[in-house]
C-alpha cells in the first residue's frame, strides 16, 4: 500500500512538473519575452512523455526534426570544408 501511494505521489509530482515546464516554455516562446522557450517545452514534453502518449508522439516528432536539421547542417558544413578547405 505504501509503495502504491509513493508511486502515485511521484507520478503526480512528475506530471505537475511536466505541465509547469510546458506552460512556462509556451510563455517564454511569446514575442518579446526573453528565454529558452523551445528548450523548456521540449524538456516538459520529455517529462510528460513517460505518462502521456500524446506527449511522447510530439517529443519524438520534435526529436526527429532536430536530427534532420543537424544532419542537413553537417552535410552543408562538410561540403563547404571540402570546397574551401
JOZI-V252702 format. One record per run of one state. SS is the DSSP state (H for helix, E for strand, L for the rest). FROM is the first residue (numbers start at 1). LEN is the number of residues. Records with the same first field share a line. If there is no record, write none. Layout:
SS->FROM-LEN + FROM-LEN
This chain:
L->1-1 + 29-8 + 49-4 + 85-1
H->2-27 + 37-12 + 53-32
